[in-house]
Amino acid sequence: MLEHVRQFDPELADLLNLELGRQQDGLVMIPSENFASPAVLEAAGTVLTNKYAEGYPAKRYYTGNEFIDQVETLAIQRAKQLFSAEHANVQPHSGSGANMACYEALMQPGDKILGLNLAHGGHLTHGSPVNFSGKKYNFIAYGVEKETEALDMDVVRKLAIAEKPKVVLSGHTAYPRKMNFSEFADIANEIDAYAMADISHIVGLCLAGEHENPVPSHDVVMTTTTKTLRGPRSAIILSKIIDRLQEKYWPGEKKNLAQRIDFSVFPTFQGGPLEHIIASKAVAFKEAMLPEFKGYQQQIVKNAKALAQSLMDNGLRLVSGGTDNHLMIIDCSKLPVQNGKVGAQVLEKAGIYTNMNMIPFDTGTPFKPSGIRLGTPALTTRGMKEKEMKQIGEWIAQLLQNPTNDALIAKTKQNVKDLTTHFPLYSELK
Ligand SMILES: Cc1ncc(COP(=O)(O)O)c(C=O)c1O
């Protein structure tokens, strides 16, 4: 596959091969990572990268879009069908940019929006003070309860009624429990706010019926196309066409909600769309329509439960005591590693890839948080099941409890490599 790169740029080809080897020989457990299929990868590397196509199908600024329009229309149709959405914009380059476009379509600068506390699982774009979201909008955070480390929807409702935000945002990047999307939508309805969900992490689970699909009950839903959806690094926005609150919040505005979303993506924040990535998204949507996609998502959850159980059986504390989805968070504060940064580094030495993460009510900082976030989407793509999760949970617990034992790290690294040989990945790419 790298034939031409290898010929022209051996230095780069070597690096690409080393990265392929790292993915093959290690355990990728970062819950936002996955292995896209060869078809998804191939579509992303096509001649569509050559085309400038500012605008939307049949409304382009340049000529030569006969086939590009068909590609983008196919991606739109598939996204709408897959998610039961009235409207789909498939042009956002990334999740952060897509969230920016959603906020722009729903709010004016300074408007109030309710989002999940970052230390409790919210994403950077859900109101971090260092991010555009926290700088441009007035984010009010809801959070988990201290006892359960889970959301109490009565508390969220009371906060929403007291604060009266213009948008109620649900979704997360590090919350191990189910989110009750219809209750979020009810709360938004109750206070005349827009209901928006960012399902970037759990998108596959929503599609497979493991979690509720918020698209029917929400005004706007954003998702990245990586992670549990297994597509390319990108995002899409799904929305209603009609704005049920147009009179109240946008009097005199001619554009409906779908048109405002489209206008926010282009020309407000983006120029030409990445049509090769849109083609790749179309492939991922087709894959997600296959019956086996559902089985894959079910196995992700079964694997996460087995991994969580193994970690807890081996003495680790998990935030909220387990998981309902694809991810979990280990509390490292009482372990010899003391924090998630050191913990993730120790695991990395053994070829186990996770990421440091804040935990609810963390006494650490974002650069030295108490937690490690890990999950099962990528390992499940490789075909691993509960038996492997139990074993991996034991290895992780041993390493976090003995972080300076170099012999253990070396032995585990070898065990990891041996395990991965039974679950081949991208053998056709070598
Ligand atoms: C919930 C959520 N929203 C948005 C994003 C941002 O996506 P991107 O990294 O593509 O900008 C992420 C990425 O991890 C995410 O988890």
The ligand as an SDF file (V2000), in Angstrom:
LIG
                    3D

 16 16  0  0  0  0  0  0  0  0999 V2000
  -17.2900   14.3020   23.0980 C   0  0  0  0  0  0  0  0  0  0  0  0
  -16.3100   14.8740   22.1300 C   0  0  0  0  0  0  0  0  0  0  0  0
  -16.6400   15.9800   21.4460 N   0  0  0  0  0  0  0  0  0  0  0  0
  -15.7890   16.5390   20.5660 C   0  0  0  0  0  0  0  0  0  0  0  0
  -14.5530   16.0130   20.3330 C   0  0  0  0  0  0  0  0  0  0  0  0
  -13.5990   16.7380   19.4340 C   0  0  0  0  0  0  0  0  0  0  0  0
  -13.2670   16.0510   18.3050 O   0  0  0  0  0  0  0  0  0  0  0  0
  -11.9450   16.4290   17.4810 P   0  0  0  0  0  0  0  0  0  0  0  0
  -10.8010   15.8890   18.2500 O   0  0  0  0  0  0  0  0  0  0  0  0
  -12.1920   15.7610   16.1680 O   0  0  0  0  0  0  0  0  0  0  0  0
  -11.8840   17.9170   17.3500 O   0  0  0  0  0  0  0  0  0  0  0  0
  -14.1670   14.8450   21.0070 C   0  0  0  0  0  0  0  0  0  0  0  0
  -12.8520   14.2420   20.7320 C   0  0  0  0  0  0  0  0  0  0  0  0
  -12.2810   13.4730   21.3860 O   0  0  0  0  0  0  0  0  0  0  0  0
  -15.0670   14.2750   21.9380 C   0  0  0  0  0  0  0  0  0  0  0  0
  -14.7380   13.1900   22.6580 O   0  0  0  0  0  0  0  0  0  0  0  0
  1  2  1  0
  2  3  1  0
  2 15  2  0
  3  4  2  0
  4  5  1  0
  5  6  1  0
  5 12  2  0
  6  7  1  0
  7  8  1  0
  8  9  2  0
  8 10  1  0
  8 11  1  0
 12 13  1  0
 12 15  1  0
 13 14  2  0
 15 16  1  0
M  END
$$$$
